């Protein structure tokens, strides 16, 4: 009496497929305020965040863990905020421009006699850009005063400065402006209705704008050419750009959105209220943003968190070989008693095969032996 042993190898081809890796945002912490939040900012290195509120407003300062380090009431709305590298200096735009140290001490202030609707600060804290409700954009040297001022077509709702302080962007009326550090106007684009957000990438390559006619625009800083525009579902209140070309935008219809440098929408999430302000860290890994009336919150999100689809294995059965072996007259049952081999049923093909899948491999070999015993002759 003989039997046959057939050895079968099961190969699992594990495939993730196109689109399995997708960018998304993951909330790190959230803070609720007593009033509408108008401005959010993050330091270039992502270590500190600031939020400013409406009404009898205040400026609130946090570390990366969500710990409130200090706050300063103003008695009027805080329209803008900006933070230098490692949180060394924090700039507040209100009825005056105020500068605080990381520890909360008052460092310096400047007063144009008009509201500061928007502010930006260079990473080293030396230069401060101010957008005012007298249709002017200012460049200041911290602790010294005004370097220059330029008039625009309307109140300046948004300003930004490159990491090397060589370029200043401003948004006023329907126009986006780009200035050199010496105050020279390099280019101007009347391409949208009601510019409410503008941002330079820290490396100075890109300029983004958000407008009241539901659009996000991206420009090449050197040429001034429009690279693309994206139509959103409502008014865009704020934009921000990272060195890797990621663009963040916040809109009236409560959507926070991320775009690639090529204009592809990478991720978006709907919030409880309009997104009033957005601010990306220099490397694009962190995003601070705020929501207005009905939400009254400040958020810190981590970006680029991958979404990995479950792999779908494809099984391939391959016969390696067949070996003739003698078959014993008796075999041992699970309980240890001896039974005649003739009483054993033939082992069917439906027995589960053990599988061991090693994560991360594109092709995983899983071996299993299927023993087929022939009937007694």
C-alpha positions in Angstrom: 0.0 0.0 0.0 1.4 3.3 -1.0 0.4 7.0 -0.9 1.5 10.1 -2.7 2.7 13.4 -1.2 2.1 16.4 -3.4 4.0 19.6 -2.3 2.3 22.8 -3.3 3.7 26.3 -2.9 1.3 29.2 -2.5 2.6 32.5 -3.8 0.9 35.7 -2.6 1.4 38.7 -4.8 0.6 41.7 -2.6 -0.4 44.9 -4.4 -1.4 48.3 -3.0 -2.3 49.8 -6.4 -2.4 53.4 -7.6 -3.7 56.0 -5.2 -3.1 54.0 -2.1 -0.8 56.6 -0.6 -2.8 59.8 0.0 -2.1 62.9 2.0 -4.4 63.8 4.9 -4.5 66.0 7.9 -4.7 64.7 11.5 -5.7 66.9 14.3 -3.1 67.2 17.1 -5.1 69.6 19.3 -8.0 72.0 19.4 -8.7 75.1 21.5 -12.0 76.8 21.9 -12.2 80.6 22.5 -15.0 82.8 23.8 -15.2 84.8 20.6 -14.7 84.6 16.9 -11.1 83.8 15.9 -9.8 86.1 13.1 -6.2 85.0 12.7 -4.0 82.0 13.1 -0.2 81.8 12.7 2.6 79.3 13.1 6.3 79.8 13.5 8.5 78.7 10.5 9.8 75.7 12.4 6.3 74.7 13.6 7.2 75.0 17.3 4.7 77.8 18.3 1.2 79.0 17.3 -0.8 82.2 17.9 -4.5 83.1 17.6 -6.2 86.4 17.7 -9.9 87.0 18.5 -12.6 89.6 17.6 -14.6 91.9 19.8 -12.7 92.9 22.9 -10.0 90.8 21.4 -6.8 89.2 22.6 -3.7 87.4 21.3 -3.1 83.9 22.6 0.2 82.1 22.3 0.8 78.3 22.4 3.6 75.8 22.2 3.4 72.7 20.0 1.8 70.6 22.7 -1.2 73.0 22.9 -0.1 74.6 26.2 -1.1 78.2 26.4 2.0 80.1 27.3 0.4 83.6 27.6 -2.3 85.9 26.3 -2.6 89.7 25.9 -6.0 91.4 25.8 -6.2 94.4 23.4 -9.7 95.8 23.9 -10.2 95.6 20.1 -10.1 92.9 17.4 -6.8 91.3 16.6 -6.9 91.2 12.8 -3.4 89.7 12.2 -0.6 87.7 13.8 2.8 86.4 12.9 5.6 84.5 14.6 9.4 84.4 13.9 11.6 81.4 14.1 11.3 79.3 17.3 8.6 81.7 18.6 11.2 84.3 19.5 9.0 87.2 18.5 5.2 87.4 18.1 3.6 90.2 16.2 0.0 91.4 16.7 -1.9 93.5 14.2 -4.7 95.5 15.8 -5.2 99.3 16.4 -1.4 99.2 16.8 1.3 96.9 15.8 2.7 95.2 19.0 5.6 92.8 19.3 6.0 90.4 22.2 8.8 88.0 23.1 8.4 84.3 23.4 8.1 84.7 27.2 5.2 87.2 26.8 7.2 90.4 27.5 6.3 93.5 25.5 9.2 94.2 23.1 8.1 97.1 20.8 5.1 98.8 19.2 4.4 101.0 16.2 1.3 103.1 15.4 0.4 104.4 11.9 -2.8 105.9 13.2 -4.8 103.3 11.3 -5.8 99.6 11.9 -3.2 97.0 11.0 -5.4 94.5 9.1 -2.5 92.1 8.4 1.1 91.6 9.6 4.0 89.4 8.6 7.5 89.0 10.2 10.8 87.7 8.8 12.1 84.5 10.4 14.9 86.4 12.2 12.4 88.9 13.6 14.1 91.9 12.1 11.5 93.0 9.5 7.8 93.4 9.9 5.3 94.0 7.1 2.0 95.7 7.8 -1.1 96.0 5.7 -3.3 98.9 6.8 -6.8 100.3 6.4 -5.4 103.4 4.8 -4.6 101.6 1.6 -0.9 101.3 2.4 1.6 98.5 2.9 4.6 99.2 5.2 8.0 97.6 5.8 9.3 98.2 9.4 12.5 97.3 11.1 11.6 96.0 14.5 12.7 98.3 17.3 13.5 101.1 14.7 10.5 102.0 12.7 9.3 102.6 9.1 11.7 101.7 6.2 9.2 102.5 3.4 5.5 102.6 2.6 3.6 102.0 -0.7 0.1 103.0 -1.6 -2.3 100.4 -3.1 -5.8 100.6 -4.6 -7.6 99.6 -1.4 -7.2 98.6 2.2 -4.5 96.0 2.5 -6.1 92.8 3.8 -3.1 90.4 3.5 0.7 90.6 3.5 3.6 88.1 3.5 7.4 88.1 3.5 9.9 85.6 2.1 12.2 83.7 4.4 15.2 85.8 3.2 13.3 89.1 3.5 13.9 89.9 -0.1 10.3 89.9 -1.3 7.0 91.2 0.1 3.6 90.3 -1.2 0.4 92.2 -0.5 -3.3 91.8 -1.4 -5.5 94.9 -1.7 -8.8 95.3 -3.6 -8.6 93.1 -6.7 -4.8 93.2 -6.9 -1.9 91.1 -5.9 1.4 93.1 -5.4 5.0 91.9 -5.2 7.6 94.3 -3.8 11.4 94.0 -3.4 12.8 94.7 0.0 13.9 98.2 -1.1 10.2 99.0 -1.8 10.4 98.6 -5.6 7.1 97.3 -7.1 8.2 94.2 -9.1 4.7 93.3 -10.5 1.0 93.7 -9.9 -1.9 91.5 -11.0 -5.5 92.6 -11.0 -6.7 89.0 -11.6 -9.3 88.4 -9.0 -12.2 90.0 -7.1 -11.5 91.0 -3.5 -8.1 89.6 -2.5 -8.4 88.5 1.1 -5.4 86.2 1.4 -1.9 86.3 0.1 1.2 84.2 0.9 4.8 83.8 -0.3 6.5 80.5 0.1 9.4 80.8 2.6 11.9 80.1 -0.3 10.4 82.9 -2.3 9.5 80.8 -5.3 5.7 81.0 -5.2 3.0 83.5 -4.4 -0.6 82.3 -3.6 -3.7 84.4 -3.2 -7.3 83.7 -2.1 -10.2 85.9 -3.3 -13.8 86.7 -2.7 -14.8 85.3 -6.1 -14.2 81.7 -4.8 -10.7 81.2 -6.2 -7.2 80.2 -5.2 -4.4 81.5 -7.5 -0.8 80.4 -7.6 1.9 82.6 -9.3 5.5 82.2 -10.2 7.3 84.8 -8.1 10.1 85.5 -10.6 8.0 86.0 -13.7 4.7 86.9 -12.1 3.0 84.4 -14.4 -0.2 82.8 -13.2 0.5 79.0 -12.8 -3.1 77.9 -12.1 -6.3 78.9 -10.4 -8.8 76.7 -8.5 -12.5 77.4 -8.2 -13.7 76.7 -4.7 -17.3 76.6 -3.3 -17.2 80.0 -1.6 -15.1 83.0 -0.6 -11.5 82.2 0.2 -10.4 84.0 3.4 -6.8 82.9 3.8 -4.0 81.0 2.0 -0.5 79.8 3.0 2.4 78.2 1.1 5.2 75.9 2.3 8.6 75.3 0.8 7.5 72.0 -0.7 4.8 73.8 -2.8 1.9 72.7 -0.6 -0.8 75.4 -0.5 -3.4 75.6 2.3 -6.7 77.5 1.8 -9.6 78.3 4.2 -13.0 79.3 2.9 -16.4 80.6 3.9 -18.1 77.3 3.2 -16.2 75.7 6.1 -13.7 73.8 4.0 -10.0 73.6 4.8 -8.1 72.4 1.6 -4.6 71.5 0.6 -3.3 71.7 -2.9 0.0 70.6 -4.5 2.2 72.9 -6.4 0.7 71.5 -9.6 -2.8 72.4 -8.5 -4.0 69.0 -7.5 -6.3 68.9 -4.5 -4.6 66.7 -1.9 -7.0 66.7 1.0 -9.8 68.7 2.5 -12.0 68.6 5.6 -15.2 70.4 6.5 -15.2 72.3 9.8 -18.0 73.5 12.1 -17.7 77.1 10.9 -16.0 79.2 8.2 -12.2 78.9 8.1 -11.0 82.4 8.8 -7.2 81.9 8.7 -4.6 79.3 7.8 -0.8 79.1 8.4 1.7 76.4 7.3 5.0 75.6 8.8 8.0 76.1 6.5 8.3 72.4 5.7 4.6 71.9 5.2 4.4 69.3 8.0 2.1 71.3 10.3 -0.9 73.5 9.8 -2.4 76.0 12.2 -5.9 77.4 11.4 -8.9 79.0 12.9 -12.7 79.0 12.6 -15.0 82.0 12.9 -18.4 82.5 14.4 -20.1 79.2 15.3 -16.8 77.5 15.7 -14.5 80.0 17.6 -11.6 77.5 17.6 -7.9 77.3 16.9 -6.4 74.0 15.6 -3.0 72.4 15.0 -3.0 69.6 12.4 -0.2 67.3 11.3 -0.1 67.0 7.5 1.1 64.3 5.1 -0.2 61.4 7.3 -0.4 58.5 4.8 -3.6 56.7 4.1 -2.7 53.1 3.3 -5.2 50.8 1.7 -5.3 47.2 2.8 -3.3 45.1 0.3 -5.3 42.5 -1.7 -3.3 39.3 -2.1 -3.5 37.3 -5.3 -2.9 33.5 -4.8 -1.0 31.4 -7.2 -0.8 27.6 -6.7 2.3 25.9 -8.0 3.1 22.1 -7.8 6.7 21.5 -6.9 6.8 17.7 -7.0 5.3 14.3 -6.2 6.9 11.7 -4.1 5.9 8.0 -3.7 6.0 6.8 0.0 4.9 3.7 1.8 1.6 4.0 3.6 1.3 2.6 7.1 -1.5 0.1 8.0 -2.6 2.1 11.0 -2.3 5.7 12.2 -2.8 7.5 15.4 -6.0 9.4 16.1 -5.9 12.7 17.9 -6.8 11.0 21.2 -3.8 8.6 20.9 -5.7 5.4 20.0 -4.8 3.3 17.0 -7.3 3.1 14.1 -7.1 1.4 10.7 -5.8 3.6 7.9 -8.7 2.4 5.8 -11.1 4.3 8.1 -9.5 7.6 7.3 -11.3 9.8 4.7 -9.2 11.1 1.9 -8.0 14.6 2.7 -9.8 17.1 0.5 -8.4 20.1 -1.3 -10.4 22.4 0.9 -8.0 22.2 3.9 -6.9 25.8 4.8 -3.3 26.5 4.0 -1.2 28.4 6.6 0.0 31.7 5.4 2.6 34.1 6.6 2.7 37.5 5.0 5.7 39.7 5.7 4.6 43.4 5.6 6.2 45.7 3.1 7.1 43.2 0.4 5.6 43.3 -3.1 5.8 39.6 -3.5 5.5 37.2 -0.5 6.1 33.5 -0.8 4.0 31.3 1.5 4.7 27.6 1.6 2.3 24.9 2.6 2.2 21.2 2.2 -1.0 19.5 1.1 -0.9 15.8 1.8 -3.1 13.7 -0.5 -3.4 10.1 0.6 -4.6 7.6 -2.1 -7.2 5.0 -1.2 -6.0 1.5 -0.3 -5.6 -0.7 -3.3 
